Amino acid sequence: MRPVLSDRDVVGVLNDAYARETMGRVAKKMQAAIHAPGEPSVDSLVETRRCGRHKHDSRCSPEHVFEAIGAIIYAMEWTGGDLGVDKDVVAARASTAPEFIQTPLNGHTVPRLLELMLAIDYGFPPFPILGSWLMPENWFRLAWSELETCSGFLVALASRWRQQQALPGSKEWDHISFAAVFWSGILFCDDVSVWDVTTMLYYYQTHREPVAAEDYKQGWTGYTGVLQEMIAEVSIREKDRLERKLSLDAHLLIPTFVRDWKLRTQMILIVQNLAARHGCQLALPKMPKPPVWQRWFNRPRHRLGDG
């Protein structure tokens, strides 16, 4: 997790007792699941998984797998909830390791999804996930289907790890590691961590309403938002999760993924109001600047002299 509250590291240490307790439970459960099948240590588990097709890629690291799975388990442990899905369905999803499309065009799906989620969380109208002029519609639908499979796979795998039901095999381990490299190294700046992305994918998978088949084809997701849940839980579980989301959104996710500068400005103002209302610490975020063309047209104009 991000270490300190500063201009650069925008979310702080584990400030409250419930957050520290939650992190402790996550560590114990992940460790217990490793020992359950007879693995003597974390190192031995990592060594047995070093046989994937990306083992020679220096960017791939076992830390990516622990970070991705740990982020989701932390979110599960915070609320104490389960997926509300039949165990056989979870097992099937966890065993369906997707084939990742290795093209930069694939990078349009995650940013577009995060932009949609931020809009819905802060009370703006939802919009369909669609391609852009850079990606033909059929390519986008293929990449979107892959992302749906990938996020469901990660959440199901984390759920089974948390319940000590199964650890990822070599193939699954390889897929998680490669996806993490792709997200953090190609799609985003280094500031957006694997933890950030997988937590958002968990929220997406667990905060949705059913969508009709035709609406789904048009790009509607059914995402309902997670922010109001965080606000409602402050009196029960303290404010750490809400404070982290507000800080992360204002300093990193909104500036990175929300394309319209007016919408970015509105969202950041809402974040600041929510932080003040609920007593959350929030380092002052930078307000978005209008596009260059608009700043140019809005410059003071001096009248020319008669001469």
C-alpha positions, 0 to 999 in steps of 0.5 A, spaced: 500 500 500 502 507 498 506 509 504 505 516 506 501 522 505 505 527 501 504 531 494 507 525 491 504 519 495 497 521 495 494 516 500 497 515 507 499 509 511 494 505 515 491 510 520 486 507 523 485 500 527 480 497 523 485 498 517 491 495 520 486 489 523 484 488 516 491 488 513 493 483 518 487 478 516 489 479 509 496 477 510 494 471 515 489 468 510 494 469 504 499 465 508 495 460 511 493 458 503 500 457 501 501 453 507 495 449 506 497 444 500 504 443 503 508 449 500 513 450 506 514 458 504 512 463 499 519 463 496 518 455 494 511 457 491 514 462 487 519 457 485 514 452 483 510 457 478 517 460 475 515 456 468 510 460 465 511 463 458 513 470 460 518 467 465 524 471 461 520 477 461 524 481 466 518 486 468 514 480 470 515 479 478 511 475 483 510 481 487 505 483 481 501 476 483 501 478 490 499 485 489 493 483 485 490 478 489 492 481 496 488 488 493 482 484 492 482 480 498 483 486 502 477 489 499 473 483 501 476 483 508 474 490 509 466 489 508 467 481 510 462 480 504 463 474 499 461 474 492 454 472 492 455 467 487 455 459 487 462 456 489 462 452 482 461 458 478 467 461 482 471 455 481 469 455 473 471 462 473 478 461 477 480 456 472 478 460 466 485 464 465 484 469 459 488 470 453 491 477 453 491 481 447 498 484 446 496 490 443 496 497 445 489 498 442 487 493 448 489 499 453 483 503 451 478 498 455 481 499 462 481 507 462 474 507 459 472 503 464 475 507 470 472 513 467 465 510 467 466 508 474 468 515 476 463 518 473 457 514 476 461 514 483 460 522 483 453 522 481 454 523 473 450 520 468 452 513 466 455 512 458 456 506 454 463 503 454 464 504 446 470 504 442 474 510 439 476 512 432 483 509 434 479 502 435 474 499 430 468 497 434 469 489 433 476 490 436 474 493 441 468 488 443 473 483 443 478 487 448 472 488 452 470 481 452 477 479 454 477 484 460 470 482 463 473 475 463 480 477 466 476 481 471 471 475 473 477 471 473 481 475 478 476 476 483 474 468 483 481 466 484 482 471 490 476 469 493 478 461 492 485 463 495 482 467 501 478 461 503 484 456 502 480 453 496 486 453 491 492 457 489 493 459 482 497 454 478 503 456 473 498 458 467 494 462 472 500 465 475 503 467 469 497 470 466 496 475 472 503 477 472 503 478 465 496 482 465 499 486 471 505 488 467 501 490 461 496 495 465 502 498 469 507 498 464 504 500 458 497 502 459 498 507 465 504 511 468 508 508 473 503 512 479 497 507 477 499 501 481 497 494 480 493 494 487 489 500 484 487 497 478 485 490 481 481 494 486 477 497 481 476 491 477 473 488 484 468 494 485 466 493 478 465 486 478 461 486 485 457 493 484 453 491 478 445 490 476 443 485 470 443 488 463 439 486 458 443 482 452 442 488 447 444 493 452 450 489 453 452 489 446 451 497 446 456 497 451 452 498 457 455 495 464 450 496 469 455 498 474 452 502 480 457 505 484 461 504 490 462 511 493 455 511 497 457 504 500 464 507 503 460 513 505 455 509 509 460 505 512 464 510 516 460 510 522 461 502 522 468 501 520 471 508 520 473 512 514 480 509 512 477 506 505 473 512 504 479 517 505 483 513 501 478 513 495 477 520 495 485 522 495 486 517 490 481 519 485 482 526 486 490 526 485 491 520 480 485 517 477 480 523 475 486 527 472 489 520 469 482 517 466 477 523 465 478 526 459 473 532 459 477 538 463 470 541 466 468 534 468 474 533 472 474 540 475 467 538 477 469 531 480 475 534 484 470 539 487 465 534 489 471 530 492 473 536 496 466 537 499 466 530 501 472 530 504 471 536 508 464 533 510 466 526 513 473 529 516 478 526 511 485 528 510 486 530 503 492 534 500 490 539 496 489 537 489 491 541 482 485 543 479 485 542 471 486 547 466 482 548 460 484 546 454 490 550 450 485 552 445 480 555 450 485 559 454 488 562 448 481 564 446 480 567 453 486 571 453 485 579 454 485 582 448 488 589 447 485 594 442 489 596 436 490 604 436 487 607 430 494 608 427 
